[in-house]
Amino acid sequence: MKWFVSFPLFWIVILGCGCCVRLAVSEEQQQNELHPVIKWLQSSAGGYFNSAKVEFRNGGMYAVEDIPKGELVMNIPSAALFMPGKFEHDDDEDDNEFSDFLDDIDNEECAMAYRLAYEYKYGNNSNSKQQNQKQQVHPYIDYVFNSFAHEQLPMAWSAAGKELVRSLLVGDDLKPQHFGEKSFARLCRETFDNDYDDDDDYEDYHEEFGSVLLESALRIVLARGWVGFMVPVFDMVNHRNGIHQNVDVRPEHQRSSYNLNSSLNIYDDNFFEIVATRDIAKGQALANSYNDC
């Protein structure tokens, strides 16, 4: 009788341990996927990551040694930034055509989504256009599409799921009332209808990339983008406000980086010098404010 009682418990323990192993493997695989992004930054001219004192694990940056206030944590040079029309090579007619197409899009979020889709679709093709540039950005593109859980963002929820959260939690008083309602089809279709003389290109590129890829790209842009560009590696630092924020752009650059009406000198290779804004103890998570409040 005791054997029959303990038998189910035995399998519960075994299956439970199996789940633990599976979770551990998943975390290890995630870290292995993300390491190339940091290595890519370090291999970029002017790129720097303080790997002696900071490591990426479990979806965030952590101090592995004490970091005093003002110490450099990472530097992201202008060449490592991701921008809609930033093409290194001008000798390919198709690339020039696509670059002109992006330049004509007034909505930067839509333009960046197209660029992300372009890089993701052709980045693994050894015969694709702008091969060298794609090889450089590929680790970051691979990370944002395949490791970042963009499919869990409210934009990706079903209409029924959004309505459930709205009715049970948001109600009539909380904001935002219209959360998760942006989509590539709605936002970018309206952009072309209002601002673009000829929407044949919209239809052509929409068919080329497909709605699933474009919707994914826009979710990534809205979740991780700055004002007109994306900042690899720095956007891997998680968000916390107030006293928890402990890293930021070097103070002399902060005013222009957060003033949306100013002209950002992002082509200065030292613009995105990320420093500790206070002493960070060993074991603490690095945190940056995504909305500067």
N, C-alpha and C positions, 0 to 999 in steps of 0.2 A: 504493500500500500504506500509506503514511504517513497518507493521508487517511482510510482506513478505520479505522486505529488511533486517530486523533485524534477521529474523529466521535463515538464513544461518550463519550469524555472531555468533549467539548464539551457534550453533553446532560447529563452528570452535573453539570458546573459550572453550567449554566443552571438545572437543576431544583433544585440545591442553593441557588442564589441565590434562587430562587422561594420555597423553604421559609423562608429567612432573612427575606425580605420579609414572608411570611405571619406569622411569629412576631412580627416587629416591629409589624405592624399589630395583631395580637392584643393585645400589651402596651399599645399606644396606646389601643385600644378599651377595655381594662380600666381604664386610668387615667381615661378620659373617663367611664366608668360610675361610678367611685368619687368623682370630684370633687363631684358633687351632694350626697353625704353630708356632706362637710366644709362645703360652702356652706350646707347646711341647718342644721348646727350653728351656724355663724357668724350665721345669720339668726335663731336662737332667742334669746329674751331671756335674757341671762346667759351665752350660749354663747361660747366663745373657742377659737381655734386659731391657734397661732403660725406662720402661713404664711410669715413673713419668714425663719424659721430651720428649718422642717420641711416636708417634702413627702412625699406618698404616691406611690410608684412601684414597679413590679415586685412588687406584693403586700406591701409593707412601708413603714414610716415611716423616713425618712432625714433626717439633719441636713444642711442646705445651708449653714449657718454654724455656727461654734462656739457651743455652748450651755453657759454656766457652771452649776455645781451650784446648785440651788435655783430656777432660772428656770422660770417657768410655761410649760408646753408646750401645755396645753389645759385647758378647763374645761367639764364637761358638767353643765348645770343639771338639777334634778330633773324639770323639764318635758320633758326630752329622753330620760329613762330609759324603758325599755320594760318594763312590768309587766303581769301578766295582767289585773287588774281595773281598770286605769287608763283609765276612760272620762270624757271631758271633758263630754259632754252627757247629760242625764238626761231629755230630753223625748221620746225615742223608745221606744215600748213594746218593740219587738223587741230593741233594744240593752239595755234594762234586763233583759229576760229572759235574754239571753246573758250579761250581767254577773253576774246572780244564779247562773247555771249555773257560771261560773268560780269564784265565791266558794265554792261548795259542793264544789269539787274540792280534796281535801286534798293531793294530789301537785302541787307547784308546777311541776314539769317538764311534766306533762301539761297543766296549765292554761295555761302559756306557749305550748306547742305549739298548742293550740286558738286562742289569741289571734293567733299568727303566721299560722296558716292563715286565720283570719277576715280579717286585714288584707290578706293576699296575694290572697285571692279577691275582695274587694270594694273594694280600694284604687283600682283603675283605673276604677271605675264612678262616673261623675259624678252619678248619681242614688242612690248607695248611702247608707246611714245614716252619720251622723257624718262628713259629707263633709270638713269642715275638719280634723278630727283625722287622718283618713286621708291627706289631702294633705300634712300635716306629716311624718308618719312614712314616707311612701311611699319616698323615696330610700334609706332604710336597709333597708326591707323588700325593695326591689328588689335591693339589694346582697347581702344574706344568702342570698336564694334563687337569684339569677341569676349572681352573680360569685364567691361563696364556693363552693369545690368540695366541698360537703357529700356529694355522691354518691360521693366517693372515700374517705369515712370507713369504718372497719371495719364499722360497723353496716350499711352498704349492700352489703357484699361478699356473694357467694353463699355458701351453706353449704359448698360444696366448696372455695372459696377460703379461708375461715376455717380449715377443717380442714387444708388444706395448710400454712398458716402455723403452725398449732398443732403439727402433727406434725414439721415441718422445723426450726422456730426456737424455739418456746415449750417444747415437751417437758413434762416433769413437774415441773420446778424453777422456771422463770421465772414471773413474775406480770405481768399478771393471767391466770389460767388460763381465765377465761370472758370474754375480750375480745370486744367487738362483739356481744354477745348481746342487748342491750336493743333493744326495738322498741316502737313505739306500740301495736301490737296486744297485745303481752304485758304491758308495763308499765301501760298505761292501762286495759286491760281488767281486769286484776287490781285496780287501784285502785277501779274502779266496783263490781266484785264484792264487795270487802271493805268499802268505806266509803260507798257510795251506796245509798240506799233504793230509788230508782226509776231503772233504767238505760235508760228510754225515751229520755231526752235523749241519752245516749251513742249509741244507735243512730241517732237522728235527725240529730245533728250529724256522725256518722261518714259517714252517707249523703250529707249536704249537702256536706262537704268532700272526701270520697274518701280512700281509704287511702294513695295515693301522696303526696298533699299533706301529710297528717298525719305520715307517716313522715319526709318531708323536714323538716317543721317540728321534729319531736323531735330529729333529728340536729343541726339548727342550734342548738337550745336546749342540748343536752348539750355541744356543742363550744364554744359562745361565751358561755353564760349564767353569771351570778354566782349568788348565793343568792337566788332569787326574782325576779330582774330581769336586764335586759341593758343594757349601757352602750355605746351607739353611738359610733363613732370610736375610743374607747379600746380597744375590742376589735379594732381594725385594726392595733394594735401587735403585732408577733410575739413569740413566747415564747422566752426564754433565761434560764437560772438563773445563780446565782453572780455572778462578777465581770462577766458580760456584761449583767446587768440594769442599766439606767441611767435608767429612769423609773418612777414609782410615784405612788400617792395621796400627797398632802402628809402628812408624818410625823405631825402631830397627829391625823390621821384613821385612820392605819394600824391601830392596835390594834383599833378597833371594826370596821374593814372586813374584817379577816381572822379575827376571833373569831366563829365561826358561832353562838355562844350569846348574843351580845350583841344589843342592839337598835340597828340601824343608823339613823343620822339622815340617811337619803338624801334627805329633803325639804329639807335645807339646800342651797341653791344653790351653796355653795362646797365641798360634801362631796367631789365628784370634781374637785378641782383637781389636775391631774397635773403634777408637777414633775420636773426632772432630779435624780436622786439622786447624780450625780457629774458632773464635766465631760465633755461629749460633743463630740468633735472633728468638724469638718466632714467629711461623707462617711460617718460611722458610722451604722449602723442603730440605731433605737430598739428597746429590748427590755424586756419586762415579764414577770415570772414569773406563770404561770397557776396554779401550785400552791404558791407561797410557800415554796420550799425552796432 
